[in-house]
Amino acid sequence: MQPVAVGDRFTVIKDGIEYEFEAAEEGGYVVSVPLYPSCLSDGDTFEEALVNIEDALRDTLLAAKELGLDIPAELHAAIP
């Protein structure tokens, strides 16, 4: 992976889900899910940030399902 500068953004698609990463000023990455903008996470490394956002997305979608909230069809596969 190429080095990124603070504020640089890049997109990763894993298992059909798009994640947007941004290099954080304090180091590491902040990551979000464009289809579900309220789902955010971070990590000290790219790998940690990816694991953390996948966990956050799963938990967020489970809560949304329990509350009867709309979930984009593209994210249904992320719900266990």
C-alpha positions as protocol buffer text, in pm:
chain_id: "A"
residue {
  index: 1
  type: MET
  ca { x: 0 y: 0 z: 0 }
}
residue {
  index: 2
  type: GLN
  ca { x: 130 y: 344 z: -90 }
}
residue {
  index: 3
  type: PRO
  ca { x: 185 y: 601 z: 185 }
}
residue {
  index: 4
  type: VAL
  ca { x: -99 y: 850 z: 224 }
}
residue {
  index: 5
  type: ALA
  ca { x: -87 y: 1207 z: 349 }
}
residue {
  index: 6
  type: VAL
  ca { x: -311 y: 1346 z: 622 }
}
residue {
  index: 7
  type: GLY
  ca { x: -653 y: 1415 z: 476 }
}
residue {
  index: 8
  type: ASP
  ca { x: -602 y: 1188 z: 175 }
}
residue {
  index: 9
  type: ARG
  ca { x: -909 y: 975 z: 103 }
}
residue {
  index: 10
  type: PHE
  ca { x: -939 y: 646 z: -77 }
}
residue {
  index: 11
  type: THR
  ca { x: -1209 y: 388 z: -131 }
}
residue {
  index: 12
  type: VAL
  ca { x: -1191 y: 16 z: -66 }
}
residue {
  index: 13
  type: ILE
  ca { x: -1457 y: -231 z: -179 }
}
residue {
  index: 14
  type: LYS
  ca { x: -1470 y: -556 z: 16 }
}
residue {
  index: 15
  type: ASP
  ca { x: -1742 y: -817 z: -25 }
}
residue {
  index: 16
  type: GLY
  ca { x: -1936 y: -568 z: -238 }
}
residue {
  index: 17
  type: ILE
  ca { x: -1942 y: -300 z: 34 }
}
residue {
  index: 18
  type: GLU
  ca { x: -1770 y: 34 z: -23 }
}
residue {
  index: 19
  type: TYR
  ca { x: -1564 y: 182 z: 262 }
}
residue {
  index: 20
  type: GLU
  ca { x: -1411 y: 529 z: 253 }
}
residue {
  index: 21
  type: PHE
  ca { x: -1082 y: 576 z: 438 }
}
residue {
  index: 22
  type: GLU
  ca { x: -920 y: 904 z: 536 }
}
residue {
  index: 23
  type: ALA
  ca { x: -571 y: 938 z: 679 }
}
residue {
  index: 24
  type: ALA
  ca { x: -606 y: 1098 z: 1024 }
}
residue {
  index: 25
  type: GLU
  ca { x: -389 y: 1383 z: 1151 }
}
residue {
  index: 26
  type: GLU
  ca { x: -300 y: 1190 z: 1468 }
}
residue {
  index: 27
  type: GLY
  ca { x: -208 y: 883 z: 1262 }
}
residue {
  index: 28
  type: GLY
  ca { x: -413 y: 589 z: 1148 }
}
residue {
  index: 29
  type: TYR
  ca { x: -737 y: 610 z: 957 }
}
residue {
  index: 30
  type: VAL
  ca { x: -1096 y: 720 z: 998 }
}
residue {
  index: 31
  type: VAL
  ca { x: -1333 y: 508 z: 792 }
}
residue {
  index: 32
  type: SER
  ca { x: -1700 y: 535 z: 694 }
}
residue {
  index: 33
  type: VAL
  ca { x: -1960 y: 353 z: 488 }
}
residue {
  index: 34
  type: PRO
  ca { x: -2101 y: 583 z: 218 }
}
residue {
  index: 35
  type: LEU
  ca { x: -2429 y: 386 z: 202 }
}
residue {
  index: 36
  type: TYR
  ca { x: -2474 y: 422 z: 579 }
}
residue {
  index: 37
  type: PRO
  ca { x: -2302 y: 752 z: 674 }
}
residue {
  index: 38
  type: SER
  ca { x: -2378 y: 721 z: 1046 }
}
residue {
  index: 39
  type: CYS
  ca { x: -2147 y: 419 z: 1060 }
}
residue {
  index: 40
  type: LEU
  ca { x: -1794 y: 539 z: 1143 }
}
residue {
  index: 41
  type: SER
  ca { x: -1486 y: 383 z: 1293 }
}
residue {
  index: 42
  type: ASP
  ca { x: -1109 y: 420 z: 1301 }
}
residue {
  index: 43
  type: GLY
  ca { x: -789 y: 230 z: 1355 }
}
residue {
  index: 44
  type: ASP
  ca { x: -417 y: 280 z: 1399 }
}
residue {
  index: 45
  type: THR
  ca { x: -348 y: 83 z: 1079 }
}
residue {
  index: 46
  type: PHE
  ca { x: -540 y: 19 z: 760 }
}
residue {
  index: 47
  type: GLU
  ca { x: -598 y: -342 z: 863 }
}
residue {
  index: 48
  type: GLU
  ca { x: -725 y: -247 z: 1208 }
}
residue {
  index: 49
  type: ALA
  ca { x: -951 y: 22 z: 1065 }
}
residue {
  index: 50
  type: LEU
  ca { x: -1101 y: -226 z: 818 }
}
residue {
  index: 51
  type: VAL
  ca { x: -1174 y: -483 z: 1090 }
}
residue {
  index: 52
  type: ASN
  ca { x: -1321 y: -212 z: 1311 }
}
residue {
  index: 53
  type: ILE
  ca { x: -1552 y: -70 z: 1042 }
}
residue {
  index: 54
  type: GLU
  ca { x: -1676 y: -418 z: 951 }
}
residue {
  index: 55
  type: ASP
  ca { x: -1761 y: -478 z: 1318 }
}
residue {
  index: 56
  type: ALA
  ca { x: -1923 y: -135 z: 1348 }
}
residue {
  index: 57
  type: LEU
  ca { x: -2128 y: -190 z: 1032 }
}
residue {
  index: 58
  type: ARG
  ca { x: -2252 y: -530 z: 1149 }
}
residue {
  index: 59
  type: ASP
  ca { x: -2352 y: -390 z: 1490 }
}
residue {
  index: 60
  type: THR
  ca { x: -2512 y: -80 z: 1338 }
}
residue {
  index: 61
  type: LEU
  ca { x: -2715 y: -285 z: 1091 }
}
residue {
  index: 62
  type: LEU
  ca { x: -2828 y: -529 z: 1360 }
}
residue {
  index: 63
  type: ALA
  ca { x: -2951 y: -237 z: 1570 }
}
residue {
  index: 64
  type: ALA
  ca { x: -3122 y: -80 z: 1268 }
}
residue {
  index: 65
  type: LYS
  ca { x: -3294 y: -410 z: 1190 }
}
residue {
  index: 66
  type: GLU
  ca { x: -3416 y: -444 z: 1550 }
}
residue {
  index: 67
  type: LEU
  ca { x: -3551 y: -88 z: 1536 }
}
residue {
  index: 68
  type: GLY
  ca { x: -3721 y: -146 z: 1203 }
}
residue {
  index: 69
  type: LEU
  ca { x: -3511 y: 117 z: 1025 }
}
residue {
  index: 70
  type: ASP
  ca { x: -3447 y: 111 z: 653 }
}
residue {
  index: 71
  type: ILE
  ca { x: -3130 y: -64 z: 545 }
}
residue {
  index: 72
  type: PRO
  ca { x: -2998 y: -22 z: 190 }
}
residue {
  index: 73
  type: ALA
  ca { x: -3041 y: -345 z: -6 }
}
residue {
  index: 74
  type: GLU
  ca { x: -2668 y: -343 z: -89 }
}
residue {
  index: 75
  type: LEU
  ca { x: -2589 y: -386 z: 282 }
}
residue {
  index: 76
  type: HIS
  ca { x: -2824 y: -676 z: 361 }
}
residue {
  index: 77
  type: ALA
  ca { x: -2540 y: -925 z: 310 }
}
residue {
  index: 78
  type: ALA
  ca { x: -2351 y: -761 z: 600 }
}
residue {
  index: 79
  type: ILE
  ca { x: -2624 y: -855 z: 849 }
}
residue {
  index: 80
  type: PRO
  ca { x: -2552 y: -1190 z: 1017 }
}
